[in-house]
C-alpha cells in the first residue's frame, strides 16, 4: 500500500550498515526538516558521525527536501558533505528521479528516509524505493505539516497493528 512505509523507526541513527546490507540498500535519500534537522535548524547530536560512518562503508547519500529555503538545505548538505535538491515537490516523482539519477543506483537499492507519510513515504513508494519513516525529531512543525499529523498518526497506528499481526 502506498501509504505504508517498509520500516518505521525512531531515528535515522537506527539505520545501520547491517540493516542496509540485509536489505541490499546502497544509497539513502534523506529528507531534512524533522528528519535530520530540528525546527530550530540544529542537526541533532550523532547525525554527522552516523552519516560519515555509513559513507566510509560505501553508502551513497543525497538530500531531497520540499523546502524553498535553499540556504537551510545547503547548510545541512555542507555539514554532512552530501549533494542536495530542494523544492523537490514530494510526493511527486520529479525530485526523486533527480536523486536516483545522481545516486546512480537501481531503485531497489535506494531507501528514502523521512518523517512524513504524505510526502516522503508516498513519494518513495511511487518510485519503487525502500521507504523508511522516522519519528519527527521535534514536536514543532510547520502549519501545513501540523494539519496532516493527526491523519498520519492514525495511519501509523494501523500500520503498527498490521505489523504486530504479521509477527
Legacy VTK file of the C-alpha trace (Angstrom):
# vtk DataFile Version 3.0
C-alpha trace
ASCII
DATASET POLYDATA
POINTS 167 float
0.000 0.000 0.000
1.343 3.432 -0.949
0.757 4.982 2.478
2.714 2.426 4.495
6.492 2.521 4.894
8.614 -0.594 4.608
10.030 0.277 8.028
9.075 2.667 10.821
11.867 3.629 13.249
12.699 6.173 15.921
15.615 7.963 14.190
17.921 7.823 11.181
20.657 6.734 13.572
18.896 3.343 13.812
19.780 2.724 10.154
22.907 0.589 10.454
25.213 -0.852 7.842
23.915 -4.317 8.777
20.326 -3.214 8.134
21.317 -1.690 4.779
23.260 -4.787 3.694
20.420 -7.108 4.762
18.045 -5.105 2.565
20.522 -4.642 -0.313
20.452 -0.861 0.075
23.423 1.035 -1.340
22.127 4.618 -1.141
19.956 6.822 1.056
17.791 9.782 0.095
17.293 11.919 3.203
14.603 14.445 3.999
15.775 17.482 6.004
13.091 19.063 8.188
12.336 16.996 11.285
14.360 14.080 9.876
17.972 15.293 10.185
17.326 18.910 11.221
15.093 20.152 14.029
12.709 23.120 13.894
15.427 25.408 15.301
17.777 24.457 12.428
20.038 22.261 14.564
21.393 18.893 13.490
20.906 16.527 16.451
23.956 15.030 18.092
25.282 11.936 16.360
23.800 12.542 12.887
27.075 13.735 11.358
29.009 10.793 12.827
26.283 8.353 11.649
26.411 9.733 8.104
30.206 9.712 7.957
30.357 6.133 9.227
27.960 4.877 6.535
29.783 6.828 3.811
33.047 5.138 4.827
31.300 1.814 4.253
30.271 2.757 0.714
26.755 4.091 1.273
25.826 6.990 -1.021
23.687 9.900 0.168
21.525 12.644 -1.279
19.250 15.153 0.438
15.802 15.717 -1.054
13.734 18.462 0.556
10.489 20.201 -0.297
11.622 23.434 1.324
12.077 26.620 -0.665
14.812 27.714 1.780
17.878 26.628 -0.176
20.341 28.116 2.346
18.994 25.829 5.071
19.329 22.698 2.904
22.721 23.820 1.620
23.945 24.267 5.221
22.911 20.716 6.162
24.325 19.258 2.938
27.585 21.098 3.522
27.883 19.867 7.129
27.235 16.268 6.012
29.211 16.683 2.780
26.458 15.267 0.551
24.617 16.565 -2.531
21.123 18.014 -2.271
17.983 19.069 -4.097
15.444 21.493 -2.663
11.961 22.379 -3.987
11.516 18.640 -4.551
7.689 18.660 -4.755
7.407 15.344 -2.908
5.374 13.099 -3.263
5.672 13.788 -6.994
8.339 11.729 -8.737
10.372 14.580 -10.256
12.635 15.221 -7.262
13.065 11.537 -6.506
14.073 10.889 -10.118
16.771 13.582 -9.886
18.137 11.982 -6.710
18.014 8.478 -8.224
19.940 9.684 -11.280
22.551 11.415 -9.118
23.000 8.337 -6.899
23.366 6.114 -9.981
21.794 3.072 -8.305
18.763 0.936 -9.123
15.557 1.946 -7.346
15.549 -1.378 -5.470
18.909 -0.438 -3.919
17.836 3.008 -2.668
15.985 3.859 0.541
14.203 7.169 1.069
14.074 8.356 4.664
11.701 10.965 6.044
9.259 11.896 8.792
6.083 12.355 6.721
3.799 9.805 5.104
2.168 12.167 2.596
5.463 13.391 1.139
8.357 11.041 1.923
6.687 7.617 2.155
4.182 8.015 -0.662
6.823 9.552 -2.939
9.323 6.783 -2.182
6.735 4.063 -2.718
5.571 5.617 -6.002
9.184 5.472 -7.214
9.659 1.853 -6.039
12.203 2.873 -3.387
12.567 1.291 0.053
10.599 3.693 2.275
11.739 4.371 5.822
9.560 6.507 8.082
11.215 8.065 11.126
9.584 9.764 14.069
9.848 13.565 13.814
12.852 14.972 15.698
10.791 17.776 17.252
7.160 18.276 18.228
7.175 21.663 16.478
6.020 21.595 12.845
5.171 23.954 10.052
1.423 24.693 9.950
0.825 22.626 6.800
2.559 19.643 8.392
0.806 20.120 11.729
-2.547 19.812 9.945
-1.549 16.444 8.435
-0.026 14.879 11.589
-3.294 13.572 13.159
-4.155 11.672 9.962
-0.581 10.390 9.686
-0.763 9.206 13.305
-3.930 7.214 12.516
-2.182 5.613 9.526
0.855 4.765 11.681
-1.359 3.107 14.323
-2.998 0.951 11.641
0.409 0.138 10.151
1.777 -0.913 13.552
-1.277 -3.110 14.249
-0.764 -4.857 10.898
2.953 -5.315 11.639
2.155 -6.867 15.036
-0.302 -9.313 13.415
2.427 -10.467 10.993
4.675 -11.454 13.917
LINES 1 168
167 0 1 2 3 4 5 6 7 8 9 10 11 12 13 14 15 16 17 18 19 20 21 22 23 24 25 26 27 28 29 30 31 32 33 34 35 36 37 38 39 40 41 42 43 44 45 46 47 48 49 50 51 52 53 54 55 56 57 58 59 60 61 62 63 64 65 66 67 68 69 70 71 72 73 74 75 76 77 78 79 80 81 82 83 84 85 86 87 88 89 90 91 92 93 94 95 96 97 98 99 100 101 102 103 104 105 106 107 108 109 110 111 112 113 114 115 116 117 118 119 120 121 122 123 124 125 126 127 128 129 130 131 132 133 134 135 136 137 138 139 140 141 142 143 144 145 146 147 148 149 150 151 152 153 154 155 156 157 158 159 160 161 162 163 164 165 166
